[in-house]
Amino acid sequence: MLIATWAPEFLARHPGVKLELNVTDRNVDVIREGYDLAVRMGTLRDTELISRKLADLHWILVASPTYLERRGHPETVEDLRSHSCLRYLTSGRPWPFAFADGQSMIPDGPFDTDDSGSIRQAALNAAGIAYQLRMTVTDFLADGRLVEVLPHLAMPALPAYVLHAFGRQLPIRGRLFINFMIEKLSGLDL
């Protein structure tokens, strides 16, 4: 979502660079599949790739005001069990709603997808409570189309890394893009 939004600015700054974006939840084989860079979220497994941390992204629970008026505001994690939760699937399994204190729950709900943009859209249309990265819903929170759910509970961070297999020989196009992403992420409410 963000890279596609930022692509025109990056390409305008660097007109000789071609940008190709592939989006998948699968951990690609950077070397065998010929990628210059890969962005990975979460704890990195042992890898021979060079990594650079981009940012710590934070989770947030959100719902539309219409949904909350209809179903009420949950006050505790346990209250979420009686709500419609919009579930993100990874490898066919629902992603848990996790909290900074170590609590975690597998939500139940009417809508499952492997596309976080579809979950956001469903939340905007009053389908339920969504577990999203804060940076992806900041504008919707600001304009009131989404409301934070359980704002008194701390949410965990999700580290984001960029990886490559070039060692010290990272092409200039890669360095330019990594520096650009770090610049853009530093200006966001993560």
Residue pairs with C-beta under 8 A, 6 or more apart in sequence:
1 116
1 117
1 136
2 135
2 136
2 184
2 185
3 21
3 39
3 181
4 21
6 180
6 181
6 184
7 19
7 21
10 17
10 19
10 176
10 177
10 180
11 17
11 19
13 176
13 180
14 173
14 176
17 173
17 176
17 177
19 177
22 28
22 35
25 90
25 91
25 114
27 38
27 40
28 35
28 38
30 37
30 38
30 49
30 163
30 164
30 165
31 165
36 164
36 166
36 171
36 173
36 174
37 162
37 163
37 164
37 174
37 177
37 178
38 49
38 162
38 163
38 164
39 54
39 160
39 161
39 162
39 163
39 181
40 160
40 161
40 162
40 163
41 57
41 158
41 159
41 160
41 161
42 158
42 159
43 159
44 51
44 161
44 163
47 163
48 165
49 163
49 164
49 165
50 163
50 164
50 165
50 166
50 167
50 170
51 161
51 162
51 163
52 161
52 162
52 178
53 159
53 160
53 161
54 160
54 161
54 162
54 178
54 181
54 182
54 185
55 159
55 160
55 182
55 185
55 186
55 190
56 157
56 158
56 159
56 160
56 190
57 133
57 134
57 135
57 157
57 158
57 159
57 160
57 190
58 133
58 134
58 135
58 155
58 156
58 157
58 158
58 190
59 98
59 131
59 132
59 133
59 134
59 155
59 156
59 157
59 158
60 131
60 132
60 133
60 134
60 137
60 148
60 155
61 80
61 97
61 129
61 130
61 131
61 132
61 148
61 149
61 150
61 155
62 123
62 129
62 130
62 132
62 137
62 140
62 141
62 146
62 147
62 148
62 149
63 123
63 126
63 128
63 129
63 130
63 146
63 147
63 149
64 123
64 124
64 125
64 126
64 145
64 146
64 147
65 144
65 145
65 147
66 126
67 84
67 123
67 126
67 127
67 128
67 129
68 147
68 149
70 126
71 83
71 84
73 149
74 80
74 82
74 83
74 129
74 149
74 150
75 150
76 150
77 97
77 99
77 103
77 105
77 150
77 153
80 97
80 105
80 107
80 129
80 150
81 105
81 108
83 109
83 128
83 129
84 109
84 110
84 111
84 127
84 128
84 129
85 97
85 107
85 108
85 109
85 128
85 129
85 130
85 131
86 109
86 111
86 113
86 119
86 122
86 123
86 127
86 128
86 129
86 130
86 131
87 94
87 95
87 107
87 108
87 109
87 111
87 112
87 113
87 119
88 94
88 95
88 112
88 113
88 114
88 116
88 119
88 131
89 95
89 112
89 113
89 114
90 114
94 106
94 107
94 112
95 131
96 104
96 105
96 106
96 107
97 104
97 105
97 106
97 107
97 131
98 104
98 155
98 156
99 153
99 154
99 155
99 156
100 153
100 154
100 155
100 156
101 153
101 154
107 129
107 131
109 128
109 129
110 127
110 128
111 119
111 122
111 127
111 128
113 119
116 132
116 133
116 136
119 130
119 132
120 130
120 132
120 136
120 137
120 140
122 128
122 130
123 129
123 130
123 132
123 146
124 140
124 145
124 146
129 149
133 158
134 155
134 189
134 190
135 185
135 188
135 189
135 190
137 146
138 188
138 189
140 146
141 147
141 148
160 185
162 178
162 181
164 170
164 174
166 174
